[in-house]
Structures are given as C-alpha cells and as structure tokens.
Amino acid sequence: MAPATVERPGAWHRKGVFPMQEQASPLPEDADAQTEAAVMLLILTEHPINLTVGDIERELAPQGEFAERDAVARAIRELAGVGLLNRHGELVLPSRAALYFDGLDVDKP
C-alpha cells in the first residue's frame, strides 16, 4: 500500500501590497518643519496681536493631545533659538528679522 498523500492548505494570507506599505510615513524632521512653518505663519498673520504659547497651542493643536502640544512647544523653542521669535515668559513675538522678511515682496510657493 502506498502512503496517503496529504494535501496541505496554502498560505492563509494573500501576497501583494498592503495599504500601509504604500503610504510613506513622514520623517520627524518633516513634521517638525511643518509645525515650525505653521507657528511662523500664525504669528506673522496675527501680528501685531500678541500671542501666548497657550494661544498658539489652542490654534494649532485643538485636540490638546500631548504630542501636538509638544510639537508646538518644540517649534517655538527652535524658532526662538534661531532668532525668528522672541519669548517673554508665555508671550511669543516675531523678531525684527522675521517681520522684515515677512515684509519683503518674495514670491511664496
């Protein structure tokens, strides 16, 4: 008697491209740059109105999630560090250099 042949089932998953593989996740640097740009745009748009860190967080991180607020705080700290923002306690103001650049007639993408 010949041994019985056992038919094994195929793989349970289908081969192909999964949706998450097609989506490139943004690099942290890209997300930080986008947040920094959003902070600058908000501050320059609202100028001469004085904004606090809390005002900026409420505008750019309306859900109030820690990661969003942290990203805004990081952006403010970075922009102040390179001289585009001035911090006075909780008050955040555009620097003279930022206002000067904003006043130039530069083609914006």
ChimeraX commands (.cxc) that place a marker at each C-alpha (Angstrom):
marker #1 position 0.00,0.00,0.00 radius 0.5
marker #1 position 1.28,3.40,-0.99 radius 0.5
marker #1 position 1.40,6.10,1.66 radius 0.5
marker #1 position -1.51,8.52,1.55 radius 0.5
marker #1 position -0.74,11.91,0.13 radius 0.5
marker #1 position -1.78,14.74,2.32 radius 0.5
marker #1 position -2.80,17.95,0.67 radius 0.5
marker #1 position -1.62,20.90,2.74 radius 0.5
marker #1 position -3.56,24.14,2.71 radius 0.5
marker #1 position -1.92,27.14,1.11 radius 0.5
marker #1 position -0.81,30.20,2.96 radius 0.5
marker #1 position -3.65,31.95,4.76 radius 0.5
marker #1 position -2.67,35.40,3.57 radius 0.5
marker #1 position -2.62,36.68,0.09 radius 0.5
marker #1 position 0.53,38.02,-1.37 radius 0.5
marker #1 position 0.55,41.53,-2.62 radius 0.5
marker #1 position 0.92,45.08,-1.48 radius 0.5
marker #1 position -0.62,46.06,1.80 radius 0.5
marker #1 position -2.09,49.58,2.11 radius 0.5
marker #1 position 0.33,50.72,4.81 radius 0.5
marker #1 position 3.32,49.80,2.64 radius 0.5
marker #1 position 2.25,52.33,0.02 radius 0.5
marker #1 position 1.97,55.19,2.50 radius 0.5
marker #1 position 5.26,56.81,3.34 radius 0.5
marker #1 position 5.33,57.89,6.93 radius 0.5
marker #1 position 6.57,61.43,7.37 radius 0.5
marker #1 position 10.01,61.81,8.85 radius 0.5
marker #1 position 10.14,63.54,12.21 radius 0.5
marker #1 position 12.18,66.36,10.65 radius 0.5
marker #1 position 9.44,66.96,8.07 radius 0.5
marker #1 position 6.75,67.08,10.74 radius 0.5
marker #1 position 8.86,69.48,12.83 radius 0.5
marker #1 position 9.45,71.74,9.83 radius 0.5
marker #1 position 5.72,71.79,9.06 radius 0.5
marker #1 position 4.92,72.72,12.66 radius 0.5
marker #1 position 7.57,75.45,12.65 radius 0.5
marker #1 position 6.14,76.87,9.43 radius 0.5
marker #1 position 2.61,76.79,10.89 radius 0.5
marker #1 position 3.78,78.62,14.03 radius 0.5
marker #1 position 5.55,81.31,11.98 radius 0.5
marker #1 position 2.58,81.74,9.67 radius 0.5
marker #1 position 0.20,82.12,12.60 radius 0.5
marker #1 position 2.40,84.61,14.45 radius 0.5
marker #1 position 3.09,86.71,11.36 radius 0.5
marker #1 position -0.56,86.63,10.28 radius 0.5
marker #1 position -1.82,87.68,13.70 radius 0.5
marker #1 position 0.83,90.37,14.24 radius 0.5
marker #1 position 0.51,92.93,15.87 radius 0.5
marker #1 position -1.76,90.87,18.15 radius 0.5
marker #1 position 0.34,89.33,20.91 radius 0.5
marker #1 position 0.00,85.57,21.25 radius 0.5
marker #1 position 0.92,83.36,24.17 radius 0.5
marker #1 position 2.18,79.79,23.99 radius 0.5
marker #1 position -1.31,78.70,25.08 radius 0.5
marker #1 position -2.94,80.70,22.26 radius 0.5
marker #1 position -0.68,79.05,19.70 radius 0.5
marker #1 position -1.28,75.58,21.13 radius 0.5
marker #1 position -5.05,76.08,21.07 radius 0.5
marker #1 position -4.90,77.20,17.45 radius 0.5
marker #1 position -2.50,74.56,16.13 radius 0.5
marker #1 position -3.28,71.67,18.49 radius 0.5
marker #1 position -7.03,71.99,19.11 radius 0.5
marker #1 position -7.36,68.39,20.33 radius 0.5
marker #1 position -4.98,69.23,23.16 radius 0.5
marker #1 position -3.07,65.98,22.79 radius 0.5
marker #1 position 0.35,65.89,24.40 radius 0.5
marker #1 position 2.21,65.06,21.18 radius 0.5
marker #1 position 0.64,68.01,19.34 radius 0.5
marker #1 position 1.30,70.47,22.19 radius 0.5
marker #1 position 4.85,69.16,22.50 radius 0.5
marker #1 position 5.43,69.68,18.77 radius 0.5
marker #1 position 4.24,73.30,19.05 radius 0.5
marker #1 position 6.44,73.92,22.11 radius 0.5
marker #1 position 9.41,72.40,20.27 radius 0.5
marker #1 position 8.74,74.60,17.23 radius 0.5
marker #1 position 8.56,77.75,19.36 radius 0.5
marker #1 position 11.79,76.82,21.15 radius 0.5
marker #1 position 13.58,76.09,17.86 radius 0.5
marker #1 position 12.36,79.29,16.16 radius 0.5
marker #1 position 13.37,81.37,19.18 radius 0.5
marker #1 position 16.76,79.67,19.14 radius 0.5
marker #1 position 17.46,80.74,15.56 radius 0.5
marker #1 position 16.25,84.29,16.18 radius 0.5
marker #1 position 12.89,84.28,14.40 radius 0.5
marker #1 position 10.82,84.54,17.59 radius 0.5
marker #1 position 11.25,86.35,20.88 radius 0.5
marker #1 position 9.92,84.85,24.10 radius 0.5
marker #1 position 8.93,86.94,27.10 radius 0.5
marker #1 position 7.55,84.44,29.61 radius 0.5
marker #1 position 4.49,82.94,27.91 radius 0.5
marker #1 position 4.35,85.74,25.32 radius 0.5
marker #1 position 5.68,84.84,21.84 radius 0.5
marker #1 position 6.55,87.66,19.44 radius 0.5
marker #1 position 8.07,87.72,15.96 radius 0.5
marker #1 position 11.61,89.09,15.85 radius 0.5
marker #1 position 12.52,92.14,13.83 radius 0.5
marker #1 position 14.26,89.87,11.32 radius 0.5
marker #1 position 11.09,87.78,10.87 radius 0.5
marker #1 position 8.97,90.91,10.41 radius 0.5
marker #1 position 11.47,92.34,7.93 radius 0.5
marker #1 position 11.49,89.13,5.89 radius 0.5
marker #1 position 7.69,88.96,6.01 radius 0.5
marker #1 position 7.55,92.49,4.59 radius 0.5
marker #1 position 9.72,91.65,1.58 radius 0.5
marker #1 position 7.99,91.09,-1.72 radius 0.5
marker #1 position 9.05,87.48,-2.12 radius 0.5
marker #1 position 7.22,85.01,-4.33 radius 0.5
marker #1 position 5.75,82.48,-1.96 radius 0.5
marker #1 position 5.02,78.97,-3.24 radius 0.5
marker link #1:1,2 radius 0.2
marker link #1:2,3 radius 0.2
marker link #1:3,4 radius 0.2
marker link #1:4,5 radius 0.2
marker link #1:5,6 radius 0.2
marker link #1:6,7 radius 0.2
marker link #1:7,8 radius 0.2
marker link #1:8,9 radius 0.2
marker link #1:9,10 radius 0.2
marker link #1:10,11 radius 0.2
marker link #1:11,12 radius 0.2
marker link #1:12,13 radius 0.2
marker link #1:13,14 radius 0.2
marker link #1:14,15 radius 0.2
marker link #1:15,16 radius 0.2
marker link #1:16,17 radius 0.2
marker link #1:17,18 radius 0.2
marker link #1:18,19 radius 0.2
marker link #1:19,20 radius 0.2
marker link #1:20,21 radius 0.2
marker link #1:21,22 radius 0.2
marker link #1:22,23 radius 0.2
marker link #1:23,24 radius 0.2
marker link #1:24,25 radius 0.2
marker link #1:25,26 radius 0.2
marker link #1:26,27 radius 0.2
marker link #1:27,28 radius 0.2
marker link #1:28,29 radius 0.2
marker link #1:29,30 radius 0.2
marker link #1:30,31 radius 0.2
marker link #1:31,32 radius 0.2
marker link #1:32,33 radius 0.2
marker link #1:33,34 radius 0.2
marker link #1:34,35 radius 0.2
marker link #1:35,36 radius 0.2
marker link #1:36,37 radius 0.2
marker link #1:37,38 radius 0.2
marker link #1:38,39 radius 0.2
marker link #1:39,40 radius 0.2
marker link #1:40,41 radius 0.2
marker link #1:41,42 radius 0.2
marker link #1:42,43 radius 0.2
marker link #1:43,44 radius 0.2
marker link #1:44,45 radius 0.2
marker link #1:45,46 radius 0.2
marker link #1:46,47 radius 0.2
marker link #1:47,48 radius 0.2
marker link #1:48,49 radius 0.2
marker link #1:49,50 radius 0.2
marker link #1:50,51 radius 0.2
marker link #1:51,52 radius 0.2
marker link #1:52,53 radius 0.2
marker link #1:53,54 radius 0.2
marker link #1:54,55 radius 0.2
marker link #1:55,56 radius 0.2
marker link #1:56,57 radius 0.2
marker link #1:57,58 radius 0.2
marker link #1:58,59 radius 0.2
marker link #1:59,60 radius 0.2
marker link #1:60,61 radius 0.2
marker link #1:61,62 radius 0.2
marker link #1:62,63 radius 0.2
marker link #1:63,64 radius 0.2
marker link #1:64,65 radius 0.2
marker link #1:65,66 radius 0.2
marker link #1:66,67 radius 0.2
marker link #1:67,68 radius 0.2
marker link #1:68,69 radius 0.2
marker link #1:69,70 radius 0.2
marker link #1:70,71 radius 0.2
marker link #1:71,72 radius 0.2
marker link #1:72,73 radius 0.2
marker link #1:73,74 radius 0.2
marker link #1:74,75 radius 0.2
marker link #1:75,76 radius 0.2
marker link #1:76,77 radius 0.2
marker link #1:77,78 radius 0.2
marker link #1:78,79 radius 0.2
marker link #1:79,80 radius 0.2
marker link #1:80,81 radius 0.2
marker link #1:81,82 radius 0.2
marker link #1:82,83 radius 0.2
marker link #1:83,84 radius 0.2
marker link #1:84,85 radius 0.2
marker link #1:85,86 radius 0.2
marker link #1:86,87 radius 0.2
marker link #1:87,88 radius 0.2
marker link #1:88,89 radius 0.2
marker link #1:89,90 radius 0.2
marker link #1:90,91 radius 0.2
marker link #1:91,92 radius 0.2
marker link #1:92,93 radius 0.2
marker link #1:93,94 radius 0.2
marker link #1:94,95 radius 0.2
marker link #1:95,96 radius 0.2
marker link #1:96,97 radius 0.2
marker link #1:97,98 radius 0.2
marker link #1:98,99 radius 0.2
marker link #1:99,100 radius 0.2
marker link #1:100,101 radius 0.2
marker link #1:101,102 radius 0.2
marker link #1:102,103 radius 0.2
marker link #1:103,104 radius 0.2
marker link #1:104,105 radius 0.2
marker link #1:105,106 radius 0.2
marker link #1:106,107 radius 0.2
marker link #1:107,108 radius 0.2
marker link #1:108,109 radius 0.2
view
